[in-house]
């Protein structure tokens, strides 16, 4: 007898229940740091919006239940019975119940001419419909079995409870389907039994995890859950998301930021190469005339008020080596053009007249929004930026060589060498890298891990510089990994965003740079601590450096992807 692979169980307070391709999830998280008592259908079209409240009922009253979730099935269990929910497709969920009834209610009571949710019975589809101003979509509920016991708020305007209550017929159960749709479609019909829907969902996830983490073992116990975080946060192309996209989260961080995507691309590349390449390319689809990438992309919004650091040369170098089939000439040419325009943006729009090194306009541009490096001034020349640019120009030189652009290859190699010489001459003080204010010319060093990020240069660094940086990095190590601000610093904050907590991207970039610089033992230690952190505390946006507690958004895909990268590399090293 074959045992069904249910996948890992997880807390719905930490990780939303969703499926690959869907723009909605089921979760108690209804806004930033806001947790409701009931699970909600939460859509991420036109922003994050809790649309429907899903309430198990007993004798028309809210029933107390326990909630359990695995990748294919969500279950409410109470004394009188249970309710199950599964995704039939990215835009349709099926619910069934036995012993417990269900209430499907509009999350918002207020309905105005410009906001809220209108509720009515649609005779053409013989279904009840919620139409949401916030998402611009409709949510259609079709009864498959059982009885509709009540429909409070049908066609009601103004402020009111709106929804339907479904109950079983004598001795039976009930079942409904909920669809997210645009304007209209044929009445809902399905030949699949509920159990078949569950098995299909389980199988889809099992195939995904087998593709992205075939190396997993008891030594990498969080690999399946990490894969679920990435799989369930993936949306189909819609709105401004031009390709299948992995959102950073289906909680409130429901965007693609223009450096976060690189880590998801790298984790996906070996097992899902097309999806991995799509993650890398997605922000470049919105590259502007200056060559800049947007700060972020989501369903209905592209923001250009900031940028993100140019780690893309570093990322693509790793990405193409991780792909099972090398990119085609046309794919390399496209990426070369996009990386070249991105690099020219920094060399033109972000260098002061006569200056050789580029600058950030704000900490947000660096990705380290409030790091102490930016305390004295915000418009700052920093060593991490120069280091990323050097790596990006080396990658451009490599791509130019493969594309038979020999003059370009020599030009980019020379530019990388010149910028590295300038970096060491202007920002290295013999013990550490300093930052320099563009307006004042003042220089300073801080207790921020950002000041040590030039370790990403790896093999390009002079040995003595790499060793000095490695020694300084050791001071940032806690039992859980690299604190972004020294824990002994007066500026350290346990939940201070980039002023203390541990972050996945810094961990991956530093671990890689250390390995390429020859500091394998320290890289092994950093990898092991971060993997243990995720295995113990999950895949939060960041973590308390002292306690390991997950902070902010608790289902962050670049954290899950970073775990997959480090766990895969560890598995391969152990298997040598």
C-alpha positions in Angstrom: 0.0 0.0 0.0 1.4 3.4 -1.0 1.4 6.0 1.8 0.2 9.4 0.6 2.8 12.2 0.8 1.0 14.9 2.7 4.0 17.2 3.0 5.1 19.2 6.1 2.6 20.6 8.6 2.8 24.3 9.3 1.2 27.0 11.4 -1.2 29.2 9.5 -0.1 32.1 11.8 3.3 31.8 10.2 2.7 30.6 6.7 -0.4 31.2 4.5 -2.2 28.3 2.8 -2.1 28.8 -0.9 -1.0 27.0 -4.1 1.3 27.6 -7.0 -0.1 30.3 -9.4 -2.8 31.6 -7.1 -3.2 35.3 -6.3 -5.0 34.6 -3.1 -4.3 32.6 0.1 -6.2 31.5 3.2 -4.8 32.9 6.4 -5.5 34.8 9.6 -3.0 37.5 8.5 -5.2 40.2 7.0 -2.8 43.2 7.0 0.7 44.1 8.2 1.2 42.6 11.6 -2.6 42.1 11.9 -4.0 38.7 12.8 -7.7 38.0 12.8 -9.5 35.3 14.8 -10.9 33.7 11.7 -9.2 32.5 8.5 -9.8 34.8 5.6 -9.5 34.5 1.8 -6.9 37.2 1.2 -6.3 38.4 -2.3 -3.1 40.1 -3.6 -4.5 41.7 -6.7 -4.5 45.5 -6.4 -2.7 45.1 -3.1 -3.3 42.9 -0.1 -7.0 42.7 0.7 -8.9 40.4 3.1 -12.1 39.7 1.1 -13.9 36.8 2.7 -14.1 35.6 6.3 -14.5 31.8 6.6 -16.2 30.7 9.8 -17.0 27.1 10.9 -20.4 27.1 12.5 -22.3 24.9 14.9 -26.0 25.6 15.2 -25.5 29.0 13.4 -22.9 30.1 16.0 -19.1 30.3 15.5 -17.5 27.0 16.5 -14.2 26.7 18.3 -11.9 24.7 16.2 -8.2 23.7 15.8 -6.6 24.4 12.5 -4.1 22.2 10.7 -2.5 22.7 7.3 -0.3 20.7 5.0 0.5 21.7 1.4 -2.6 20.0 0.0 -5.2 20.4 2.7 -6.4 22.8 5.3 -8.7 21.5 8.1 -10.7 23.0 10.9 -11.5 20.4 13.6 -14.1 20.9 16.3 -15.9 18.8 18.8 -18.9 18.3 16.4 -17.0 17.7 13.2 -14.6 19.2 10.6 -14.3 21.4 7.6 -11.8 20.8 4.9 -10.4 23.2 2.2 -8.2 22.4 -0.8 -7.2 24.2 -4.0 -8.8 22.8 -7.1 -6.9 25.3 -9.3 -5.1 28.6 -8.7 -8.4 30.5 -8.7 -10.7 28.0 -7.1 -10.9 26.4 -3.7 -13.3 23.6 -2.6 -14.7 23.3 0.9 -16.6 20.4 2.4 -17.9 19.8 5.9 -19.3 17.1 8.2 -20.8 17.9 11.6 -19.8 21.6 11.2 -21.4 24.1 8.9 -19.7 27.1 7.2 -20.3 30.8 7.0 -18.7 32.7 4.1 -19.0 36.4 4.9 -17.6 39.6 3.4 -14.6 40.7 5.5 -15.7 44.3 5.4 -19.1 45.4 6.6 -19.1 48.9 5.1 -20.1 49.3 1.4 -19.8 52.7 -0.2 -19.9 53.8 -3.9 -16.1 53.4 -3.9 -15.2 50.7 -1.4 -16.3 47.5 0.2 -17.9 44.3 -1.0 -21.3 43.9 -2.6 -23.2 40.6 -2.2 -26.0 39.1 -4.3 -27.3 35.9 -5.9 -26.5 35.5 -9.6 -29.3 33.6 -11.3 -27.3 33.0 -14.5 -24.8 30.9 -12.6 -27.1 29.9 -9.7 -24.4 31.1 -7.4 -23.8 33.8 -4.8 -21.3 36.5 -5.7 -19.2 38.9 -3.6 -17.8 41.7 -5.8 -14.9 43.6 -4.2 -14.0 47.2 -5.0 -10.5 46.7 -3.4 -9.4 43.8 -5.6 -11.6 44.6 -8.6 -12.5 40.9 -8.7 -15.5 38.8 -8.0 -15.7 35.8 -5.6 -18.4 33.3 -6.6 -19.7 30.7 -4.2 -21.4 27.7 -5.8 -23.3 25.1 -3.7 -22.3 21.5 -4.6 -24.2 19.7 -1.9 -26.1 20.6 1.3 -28.3 23.5 1.8 -27.9 27.3 2.0 -29.4 28.1 5.4 -29.3 31.9 5.2 -28.0 34.8 3.0 -27.8 37.9 5.2 -27.1 41.1 3.4 -28.2 39.9 -0.1 -28.3 43.0 -2.3 -27.9 45.2 0.8 -26.3 48.6 0.5 -24.5 50.6 3.2 -23.2 48.8 6.3 -24.3 45.3 7.0 -23.2 41.7 7.5 -23.1 40.0 4.1 -22.7 36.3 3.2 -24.1 32.9 3.2 -24.3 30.0 5.7 -24.2 26.5 4.4 -25.4 23.4 6.3 -25.8 19.7 5.6 -28.9 17.9 4.7 -30.0 15.2 7.2 -27.3 12.6 7.6 -25.0 14.1 5.1 -22.4 16.7 4.5 -22.1 19.8 2.4 -19.7 21.1 -0.2 -19.0 24.4 -1.9 -16.6 25.9 -4.5 -15.3 29.5 -4.2 -13.8 31.1 -7.3 -11.9 34.3 -7.8 -12.8 35.6 -11.3 -13.0 38.8 -13.3 -16.5 39.6 -14.8 -18.1 36.3 -15.8 -17.5 32.7 -16.7 -19.7 29.7 -17.3 -21.4 28.2 -14.2 -19.0 26.2 -12.0 -18.7 22.6 -12.9 -16.3 19.9 -11.8 -16.2 16.1 -12.2 -13.4 15.7 -9.6 -14.3 14.4 -6.2 -13.0 16.3 -3.2 -10.4 13.6 -2.4 -9.1 13.8 -5.9 -8.7 17.5 -5.6 -6.6 17.0 -2.4 -4.5 14.3 -4.1 -3.9 16.5 -7.1 -2.7 19.4 -4.9 -0.5 17.1 -2.9 1.0 15.6 -6.1 1.7 19.1 -7.6 3.7 20.1 -4.5 5.5 16.7 -4.3 6.6 17.1 -7.9 7.9 20.6 -7.1 9.8 19.6 -4.0 11.3 16.7 -5.8 12.5 19.1 -8.6 14.0 21.8 -6.4 15.3 19.7 -3.5 16.1 16.2 -4.7 19.2 16.2 -2.4 17.1 16.6 0.8 17.7 14.2 3.7 17.4 14.0 7.5 20.3 16.5 7.6 18.2 19.2 5.8 14.9 18.8 7.7 13.4 22.1 6.7 13.9 21.6 2.9 10.3 20.6 2.2 8.8 23.5 4.2 11.2 25.9 2.5 10.0 24.6 -0.9 6.4 25.0 0.2 7.0 28.7 1.1 8.4 29.3 -2.4 5.9 27.2 -4.2 2.8 28.6 -2.5 4.0 32.2 -3.0 4.3 31.8 -6.7 1.7 33.7 -8.8 0.7 33.3 -12.4 1.3 36.3 -14.8 -1.3 39.0 -14.2 -1.3 42.8 -14.2 2.2 44.1 -14.1 3.7 40.8 -13.1 4.8 39.8 -16.6 6.0 36.2 -15.9 5.2 33.5 -13.3 6.6 35.3 -10.2 7.6 34.4 -6.7 6.3 37.1 -4.4 8.4 37.7 -1.3 5.4 36.6 0.7 1.6 36.1 0.5 1.5 38.0 3.8 1.9 41.8 3.5 5.3 41.8 1.8 3.5 40.7 -1.4 5.9 42.2 -4.0 9.0 41.3 -6.0 11.8 43.6 -4.9 14.7 44.1 -7.3 17.3 42.1 -5.3 15.1 39.7 -3.4 14.3 38.0 -6.7 17.9 36.9 -7.3 17.9 34.5 -4.4 14.7 32.9 -5.5 16.1 32.6 -9.0 19.2 30.8 -7.7 17.3 28.3 -5.6 15.0 27.4 -8.5 17.5 27.2 -11.3 18.6 23.5 -11.1 15.2 22.0 -10.8 12.9 24.6 -12.3 15.1 26.4 -14.8 12.5 28.3 -16.7 10.9 29.6 -13.5 14.4 30.5 -12.2 15.2 32.5 -15.3 11.8 34.2 -15.0 12.6 35.3 -11.5 15.8 36.9 -12.6 14.3 38.6 -15.6 11.0 39.9 -14.0 12.3 43.2 -12.6 14.3 43.8 -15.8 10.9 43.7 -17.7 10.3 47.1 -16.1 13.8 48.6 -16.6 13.4 52.3 -17.4 15.1 54.4 -20.0 18.0 55.3 -17.7 18.8 51.7 -17.2 17.5 51.6 -13.6 15.5 48.7 -12.2 12.4 49.5 -10.2 12.4 49.3 -6.5 9.6 46.7 -6.6 6.9 45.2 -8.8 3.6 43.8 -7.8 0.2 43.1 -9.5 -0.8 46.8 -10.0 2.2 48.8 -9.0 5.7 49.4 -10.1 7.7 51.7 -7.8 10.7 53.7 -9.0 11.3 56.0 -6.0 14.3 53.9 -4.9 16.4 51.2 -6.6 18.1 48.2 -5.1 21.8 47.2 -5.0 23.4 45.8 -8.3 23.9 42.2 -7.2 22.6 41.0 -10.5 26.0 40.4 -12.1 27.0 38.2 -9.1 23.6 36.5 -9.3 23.6 35.8 -13.0 27.1 34.4 -12.9 25.9 31.8 -10.3 22.6 31.4 -12.0 23.9 30.3 -15.4 26.3 27.8 -13.8 23.4 26.3 -11.8 21.1 25.8 -14.8 21.0 22.2 -16.1 21.3 23.5 -19.7 23.4 26.6 -20.4 21.5 29.6 -21.6 21.2 30.1 -25.4 23.1 32.7 -27.3 19.9 34.8 -27.5 19.3 34.5 -23.7 22.8 35.6 -23.0 22.6 38.5 -25.4 19.4 39.7 -23.8 20.8 39.5 -20.2 24.0 41.2 -21.4 22.1 44.1 -22.7 20.0 44.5 -19.6 23.0 44.2 -17.3 24.9 46.6 -19.4 22.1 49.3 -19.1 21.8 48.6 -15.3 25.6 49.1 -14.9 25.6 52.3 -17.0 22.9 53.7 -14.8 25.2 53.5 -11.8 28.2 54.8 -13.7 26.3 57.8 -15.0 23.3 58.7 -12.8 25.0 57.7 -9.6 28.5 59.1 -9.8 29.2 62.6 -8.8 31.1 64.8 -11.3 34.7 63.7 -11.3 34.1 60.8 -9.0 35.1 57.2 -9.7 32.9 55.4 -7.3 29.0 55.4 -7.3 26.8 56.4 -4.4 23.5 55.4 -2.8 20.9 58.2 -2.4 19.4 56.5 0.7 19.8 53.3 2.7 16.8 51.9 0.8 18.9 51.8 -2.4 21.3 49.5 -0.7 18.5 47.1 0.5 19.8 47.8 4.1 17.2 50.5 4.7 18.2 51.8 8.1 21.7 50.4 8.6 23.9 52.6 10.8 26.3 53.1 7.8 23.7 55.7 6.7 23.4 57.5 10.1 25.8 60.4 9.4 24.6 61.0 5.9 22.2 59.4 3.5 23.8 60.2 0.1 26.9 58.0 0.5 29.7 56.2 -1.3 30.0 52.8 0.3 32.3 49.9 -0.3 29.6 47.3 -0.7 28.2 49.2 -3.8 31.6 49.3 -5.4 32.1 45.6 -4.7 28.9 44.7 -6.4 29.7 46.9 -9.3 33.1 45.2 -9.7 31.5 41.8 -9.7 28.9 42.9 -12.2 31.5 44.3 -14.6 33.5 41.0 -14.4 30.3 39.2 -15.3 29.7 41.6 -18.2 33.3 40.9 -19.4 32.6 37.1 -19.2 29.3 37.5 -21.1 30.9 39.7 -23.7 33.6 37.1 -24.3 31.0 34.4 -24.9 29.1 36.7 -27.2 32.3 37.4 -29.2 32.3 41.1 -28.1 36.0 41.1 -27.5 36.5 44.9 -27.2 33.6 45.0 -24.7 35.2 42.2 -22.7 38.5 44.0 -22.4 36.7 47.3 -21.6 34.6 45.7 -18.8 37.6 43.9 -17.4 39.6 47.1 -17.3 36.7 49.0 -15.7 36.4 46.4 -13.0 40.1 46.5 -12.2 40.2 50.3 -12.1 37.2 50.4 -9.8 38.7 47.9 -7.4 42.0 49.8 -7.3 40.0 53.0 -6.5 37.9 51.2 -3.9 41.1 50.0 -2.0 42.8 53.4 -2.4 39.8 55.6 -1.3 37.8 53.5 1.1 40.2 50.9 2.7 41.9 52.3 5.8 44.2 49.3 6.4 41.8 47.7 8.8 38.3 48.1 7.4 36.3 49.8 4.7 34.8 53.3 5.4 31.9 55.1 3.9 32.1 58.6 2.5 29.5 61.3 2.3 29.1 62.8 -1.2 28.1 66.2 0.1 30.8 66.7 2.8 33.6 64.3 1.8 33.6 63.0 5.4 34.5 59.4 6.0 33.4 57.1 8.8 33.2 53.5 9.8 30.4 51.8 11.9 29.5 48.6 13.6 27.2 47.6 10.7 27.8 44.3 8.9 27.3 46.4 5.7 30.8 47.7 6.1 32.2 44.2 5.7 30.2 43.3 2.6 33.1 43.7 0.2 34.0 40.2 1.2 31.7 39.3 -1.7 34.7 40.1 -3.9 36.1 36.8 -2.8 39.0 35.7 -5.0 39.4 39.3 -6.3 40.4 40.6 -2.9 44.0 40.9 -1.8 44.6 38.0 0.6 45.4 40.3 3.6 42.2 42.3 3.0 40.1 39.2 2.8 41.6 37.8 6.0 41.0 41.1 7.9 37.4 41.2 6.8 37.0 37.5 7.8 38.3 38.3 11.3 35.9 41.2 11.7 33.0 39.0 10.5 33.6 36.7 13.4 32.6 39.4 15.8 29.1 39.6 14.2 28.5 35.9 14.8 25.8 34.9 17.3 24.6 31.3 17.9 22.2 31.9 15.0 24.3 33.7 12.4 25.5 37.1 11.4 24.0 40.0 13.3 23.7 43.1 11.0 24.8 45.3 13.8 27.3 44.2 16.5 25.3 43.1 19.5 27.7 45.2 21.6 26.9 48.4 19.6 24.9 51.2 21.4 22.8 51.2 18.2 21.9 47.5 18.3 18.1 46.8 18.3 16.8 43.3 18.6 14.0 44.1 16.2 15.7 47.0 14.5 15.4 45.8 10.9 19.0 46.2 9.6 20.3 47.4 13.0 20.8 44.0 14.5 18.6 41.1 13.1 19.9 38.3 11.0 19.0 38.5 7.3 19.2 35.8 4.7 20.7 37.7 1.7 23.6 39.1 3.7 24.2 35.6 4.9 24.3 34.0 1.4 26.4 36.8 -0.1 29.0 36.7 2.7 29.1 32.9 2.8 29.8 32.8 -0.9 32.4 35.5 -0.7 34.2 33.8 2.1 34.4 30.5 0.2 35.8 32.2 -2.9 38.3 34.0 -0.7 39.5 30.7 0.7 37.9 30.9 4.2 36.0 27.6 4.0 35.8 26.9 7.7 34.2 30.2 8.6 31.8 29.9 5.6 30.8 26.4 6.9 30.1 27.8 10.3 27.9 30.6 9.0 26.0 28.2 6.8 25.5 25.8 9.6 24.2 28.4 12.0 21.8 29.9 9.5 20.4 26.5 8.5 19.8 25.6 12.1 18.1 29.0 12.6 15.6 28.2 9.8 15.1 24.7 11.0 14.3 26.0 14.4 12.5 29.2 13.8 11.2 29.0 10.2 11.5 31.4 7.3 10.8 34.9 8.6 11.8 38.1 6.9 14.6 38.4 9.6 15.5 37.1 13.0 16.4 38.3 16.4 20.2 37.8 16.4 20.3 36.7 20.1 17.2 34.6 20.5 16.6 33.4 16.9 13.0 34.5 17.0 11.4 35.1 13.6 10.6 38.8 13.1 8.3 40.8 10.8 6.7 38.8 7.9 7.0 35.1 8.9 6.8 33.5 5.4 9.5 35.2 3.3 10.6 33.5 0.1 14.2 34.8 0.0 14.7 33.3 3.4 13.3 30.0 2.3 15.3 30.2 -1.0 18.5 31.0 0.9 18.0 28.0 3.2 17.6 25.8 0.0 20.8 27.2 -1.4 22.8 26.6 1.7 21.3 23.2 2.4 21.9 22.0 -1.1 25.5 23.1 -1.0 25.9 21.4 2.4 24.4 18.2 1.1 26.7 18.1 -1.9 29.8 18.8 0.3 28.8 16.0 2.6 28.2 13.7 -0.3 31.7 14.2 -1.8 
